[in-house]
Amino acid sequence: MLPLAGKVPMLCWVVERCLKVKTADKVIVATSKHPKDDVIVSYCHQHGYAHFRGSETDVLSRYNACAREFGLEAIVRITSDCPFISPEMVDRCIQLLHRTKSDFVHNARLDRIFPLGLGIEVITMDALARINKLAKKPAEREHVTFYAYEHAKDFRIHELKSLRGYHAGQLRLTVDTQADFEVASLVAKEFQSKGVLVDTKEVIRFLNRRPEITAINQSIKQTKIHGKVI
């Protein structure tokens, strides 16, 4: 719920940008039942955002239960630390899922082409239910699609490998650390007049011109599980 540039909470950035996705029917904030997340639910009520509460640690079960409650045929997973998520890129991933009849589509390459913080995963309800049934390890329950990556041969998986204007894998647009938050706040301040819907490609062009800003979080090493960036 931290505000960017001292004004709008980061959750609002993520939700409002997701609401601009043309090929999605619903945007749902899937949070936990822990009392610390009551503030999130209150914010959703105040702003008319659909929400769901589930397990704090078993995030896979939370997603599965949420999808079932809302009667979804597929879900798009966007994490709340991505305030500059691209609606255009989300649309492309959803279209790729339908066009290829895949179980799972993502854009999170290990040899990263897109900025960290634009991660998108689109998965069918059938595949999600299968993962929920088969995943047993704690890491597989905490990280929703980890089982699918580990057992890729058992799923029809496609990857969005290219999209013009987004090839800037050296950038961090995620907000995982204080340094990331500082960068995101500087970006939000720069585009204050455009607000939460500033074009992601504009953000990328701005940061490519401002190496003194990108240097703030450039040295951060992203978390890995079994050698995989998460």
FENHU-V937362 format. One record per residue. N is the residue number from 0. RES is the residue in three letters. PHI is phi in radians with two decimals (* if undefined). PSI is psi as a letter, one per 30 degrees, with the letter a starting at -180 (none if undefined). Layout:
n:N res:RES phi:PHI psi:PSI
n:N res:RES phi:PHI psi:PSI
This chain:
n:0 res:MET phi:* psi:g
n:1 res:LEU phi:-1.04 psi:k
n:2 res:PRO phi:-1.47 psi:k
n:3 res:LEU phi:-1.59 psi:k
n:4 res:ALA phi:1.00 psi:g
n:5 res:GLY phi:1.26 psi:g
n:6 res:LYS phi:-2.23 psi:d
n:7 res:VAL phi:-1.57 psi:k
n:8 res:PRO phi:-1.00 psi:k
n:9 res:MET phi:-1.04 psi:e
n:10 res:LEU phi:-1.00 psi:e
n:11 res:CYS phi:-1.12 psi:e
n:12 res:TRP phi:-0.97 psi:e
n:13 res:VAL phi:-1.14 psi:e
n:14 res:VAL phi:-1.14 psi:e
n:15 res:GLU phi:-1.10 psi:e
n:16 res:ARG phi:-1.24 psi:e
n:17 res:CYS phi:-1.14 psi:e
n:18 res:LEU phi:-1.13 psi:f
n:19 res:LYS phi:-1.55 psi:f
n:20 res:VAL phi:-1.22 psi:k
n:21 res:LYS phi:-1.33 psi:f
n:22 res:THR phi:-1.76 psi:g
n:23 res:ALA phi:-1.80 psi:k
n:24 res:ASP phi:-1.55 psi:e
n:25 res:LYS phi:-2.45 psi:l
n:26 res:VAL phi:-2.12 psi:k
n:27 res:ILE phi:-2.20 psi:k
n:28 res:VAL phi:-1.53 psi:j
n:29 res:ALA phi:-1.73 psi:j
n:30 res:THR phi:-1.98 psi:a
n:31 res:SER phi:-1.75 psi:l
n:32 res:LYS phi:-1.51 psi:f
n:33 res:HIS phi:-1.13 psi:k
n:34 res:PRO phi:-0.96 psi:f
n:35 res:LYS phi:-1.12 psi:f
n:36 res:ASP phi:-1.64 psi:g
n:37 res:ASP phi:-1.03 psi:e
n:38 res:VAL phi:-1.11 psi:e
n:39 res:ILE phi:-1.16 psi:e
n:40 res:VAL phi:-1.11 psi:e
n:41 res:SER phi:-1.07 psi:e
n:42 res:TYR phi:-1.11 psi:e
n:43 res:CYS phi:-1.09 psi:e
n:44 res:HIS phi:-1.07 psi:e
n:45 res:GLN phi:-1.10 psi:e
n:46 res:HIS phi:-1.90 psi:g
n:47 res:GLY phi:1.29 psi:g
n:48 res:TYR phi:-1.53 psi:k
n:49 res:ALA phi:-1.14 psi:k
n:50 res:HIS phi:-2.59 psi:l
n:51 res:PHE phi:-2.56 psi:k
n:52 res:ARG phi:-2.08 psi:k
n:53 res:GLY phi:-2.56 psi:a
n:54 res:SER phi:-1.07 psi:k
n:55 res:GLU phi:-1.29 psi:e
n:56 res:THR phi:-1.71 psi:e
n:57 res:ASP phi:-1.60 psi:i
n:58 res:VAL phi:-1.19 psi:e
n:59 res:LEU phi:-1.05 psi:e
n:60 res:SER phi:-1.14 psi:e
n:61 res:ARG phi:-1.09 psi:e
n:62 res:TYR phi:-1.13 psi:e
n:63 res:ASN phi:-1.10 psi:e
n:64 res:ALA phi:-1.14 psi:e
n:65 res:CYS phi:-1.09 psi:e
n:66 res:ALA phi:-1.07 psi:e
n:67 res:ARG phi:-1.21 psi:e
n:68 res:GLU phi:-1.09 psi:e
n:69 res:PHE phi:-1.63 psi:g
n:70 res:GLY phi:1.13 psi:h
n:71 res:LEU phi:-1.47 psi:k
n:72 res:GLU phi:-1.60 psi:f
n:73 res:ALA phi:-2.73 psi:l
n:74 res:ILE phi:-2.20 psi:l
n:75 res:VAL phi:-1.92 psi:k
n:76 res:ARG phi:-1.72 psi:j
n:77 res:ILE phi:-2.17 psi:k
n:78 res:THR phi:-1.53 psi:l
n:79 res:SER phi:-1.33 psi:f
n:80 res:ASP phi:-1.70 psi:g
n:81 res:CYS phi:-2.13 psi:i
n:82 res:PRO phi:-1.21 psi:f
n:83 res:PHE phi:-1.98 psi:g
n:84 res:ILE phi:-0.93 psi:k
n:85 res:SER phi:-1.70 psi:j
n:86 res:PRO phi:-1.00 psi:e
n:87 res:GLU phi:-1.05 psi:e
n:88 res:MET phi:-1.21 psi:e
n:89 res:VAL phi:-1.08 psi:e
n:90 res:ASP phi:-1.01 psi:e
n:91 res:ARG phi:-1.09 psi:e
n:92 res:CYS phi:-1.18 psi:e
n:93 res:ILE phi:-1.11 psi:e
n:94 res:GLN phi:-1.07 psi:e
n:95 res:LEU phi:-1.14 psi:e
n:96 res:LEU phi:-1.04 psi:e
n:97 res:HIS phi:-1.22 psi:e
n:98 res:ARG phi:-1.15 psi:e
n:99 res:THR phi:-1.67 psi:f
n:100 res:LYS phi:0.92 psi:h
n:101 res:SER phi:-1.45 psi:l
n:102 res:ASP phi:-1.48 psi:f
n:103 res:PHE phi:-2.74 psi:k
n:104 res:VAL phi:-2.21 psi:k
n:105 res:HIS phi:-2.54 psi:l
n:106 res:ASN phi:-2.25 psi:g
n:107 res:ALA phi:-1.73 psi:i
n:108 res:ARG phi:-1.17 psi:k
n:109 res:LEU phi:-1.24 psi:e
n:110 res:ASP phi:-1.49 psi:i
n:111 res:ARG phi:-1.04 psi:k
n:112 res:ILE phi:-1.78 psi:e
n:113 res:PHE phi:-1.64 psi:l
n:114 res:PRO phi:-1.01 psi:k
n:115 res:LEU phi:-1.18 psi:k
n:116 res:GLY phi:2.01 psi:g
n:117 res:LEU phi:-2.01 psi:g
n:118 res:GLY phi:-1.16 psi:k
n:119 res:ILE phi:-2.34 psi:k
n:120 res:GLU phi:-2.30 psi:k
n:121 res:VAL phi:-2.11 psi:k
n:122 res:ILE phi:-2.42 psi:k
n:123 res:THR phi:-1.26 psi:l
n:124 res:MET phi:-1.11 psi:e
n:125 res:ASP phi:-1.06 psi:e
n:126 res:ALA phi:-1.19 psi:e
n:127 res:LEU phi:-1.09 psi:e
n:128 res:ALA phi:-1.12 psi:e
n:129 res:ARG phi:-1.15 psi:e
n:130 res:ILE phi:-1.09 psi:e
n:131 res:ASN phi:-1.06 psi:e
n:132 res:LYS phi:-1.34 psi:e
n:133 res:LEU phi:-1.63 psi:f
n:134 res:ALA phi:-1.26 psi:k
n:135 res:LYS phi:-2.11 psi:e
n:136 res:LYS phi:-1.23 psi:k
n:137 res:PRO phi:-0.93 psi:e
n:138 res:ALA phi:-1.12 psi:e
n:139 res:GLU phi:-1.28 psi:f
n:140 res:ARG phi:-1.46 psi:e
n:141 res:GLU phi:-1.36 psi:e
n:142 res:HIS phi:-1.85 psi:j
n:143 res:VAL phi:-0.86 psi:e
n:144 res:THR phi:-1.82 psi:g
n:145 res:PHE phi:-1.02 psi:e
n:146 res:TYR phi:-1.04 psi:e
n:147 res:ALA phi:-1.11 psi:e
n:148 res:TYR phi:-1.13 psi:e
n:149 res:GLU phi:-1.25 psi:f
n:150 res:HIS phi:-2.17 psi:h
n:151 res:ALA phi:-1.02 psi:f
n:152 res:LYS phi:-1.17 psi:f
n:153 res:ASP phi:-1.61 psi:g
n:154 res:PHE phi:-2.32 psi:l
n:155 res:ARG phi:-1.52 psi:j
n:156 res:ILE phi:-2.00 psi:k
n:157 res:HIS phi:-2.16 psi:l
n:158 res:GLU phi:-2.25 psi:k
n:159 res:LEU phi:-1.36 psi:j
n:160 res:LYS phi:-1.78 psi:f
n:161 res:SER phi:-2.74 psi:k
n:162 res:LEU phi:-2.77 psi:k
n:163 res:ARG phi:-1.02 psi:k
n:164 res:GLY phi:1.66 psi:f
n:165 res:TYR phi:-2.02 psi:g
n:166 res:HIS phi:-1.39 psi:i
n:167 res:ALA phi:-2.65 psi:i
n:168 res:GLY phi:-1.12 psi:f
n:169 res:GLN phi:-1.41 psi:f
n:170 res:LEU phi:-1.54 psi:k
n:171 res:ARG phi:-1.97 psi:j
n:172 res:LEU phi:-1.87 psi:g
n:173 res:THR phi:-1.38 psi:l
n:174 res:VAL phi:-2.18 psi:i
n:175 res:ASP phi:-1.88 psi:f
n:176 res:THR phi:-2.37 psi:l
n:177 res:GLN phi:-1.08 psi:e
n:178 res:ALA phi:-1.12 psi:e
n:179 res:ASP phi:-1.07 psi:e
n:180 res:PHE phi:-1.11 psi:e
n:181 res:GLU phi:-1.12 psi:e
n:182 res:VAL phi:-1.11 psi:e
n:183 res:ALA phi:-1.07 psi:e
n:184 res:SER phi:-1.16 psi:e
n:185 res:LEU phi:-1.16 psi:e
n:186 res:VAL phi:-1.14 psi:e
n:187 res:ALA phi:-1.05 psi:e
n:188 res:LYS phi:-1.16 psi:e
n:189 res:GLU phi:-1.07 psi:e
n:190 res:PHE phi:-1.87 psi:h
n:191 res:GLN phi:-0.98 psi:e
n:192 res:SER phi:-1.22 psi:f
n:193 res:LYS phi:-1.62 psi:f
n:194 res:GLY phi:1.23 psi:a
n:195 res:VAL phi:-1.22 psi:f
n:196 res:LEU phi:-1.77 psi:g
n:197 res:VAL phi:-0.98 psi:k
n:198 res:ASP phi:-1.11 psi:k
n:199 res:THR phi:-1.01 psi:e
n:200 res:LYS phi:-1.17 psi:e
n:201 res:GLU phi:-1.14 psi:e
n:202 res:VAL phi:-1.07 psi:e
n:203 res:ILE phi:-1.10 psi:e
n:204 res:ARG phi:-1.10 psi:e
n:205 res:PHE phi:-1.07 psi:e
n:206 res:LEU phi:-1.17 psi:e
n:207 res:ASN phi:-1.16 psi:f
n:208 res:ARG phi:-1.59 psi:f
n:209 res:ARG phi:-2.19 psi:i
n:210 res:PRO phi:-1.06 psi:f
n:211 res:GLU phi:-1.21 psi:f
n:212 res:ILE phi:-1.44 psi:e
n:213 res:THR phi:-1.12 psi:f
n:214 res:ALA phi:-1.16 psi:f
n:215 res:ILE phi:-1.07 psi:e
n:216 res:ASN phi:-2.09 psi:g
n:217 res:GLN phi:-1.17 psi:f
n:218 res:SER phi:-1.53 psi:f
n:219 res:ILE phi:-1.25 psi:k
n:220 res:LYS phi:-1.69 psi:k
n:221 res:GLN phi:-1.27 psi:k
n:222 res:THR phi:-1.04 psi:k
n:223 res:LYS phi:-2.23 psi:k
n:224 res:ILE phi:-2.14 psi:k
n:225 res:HIS phi:0.89 psi:h
n:226 res:GLY phi:1.47 psi:f
n:227 res:LYS phi:-1.81 psi:k
n:228 res:VAL phi:-1.24 psi:k
n:229 res:ILE phi:-2.15 psi:none
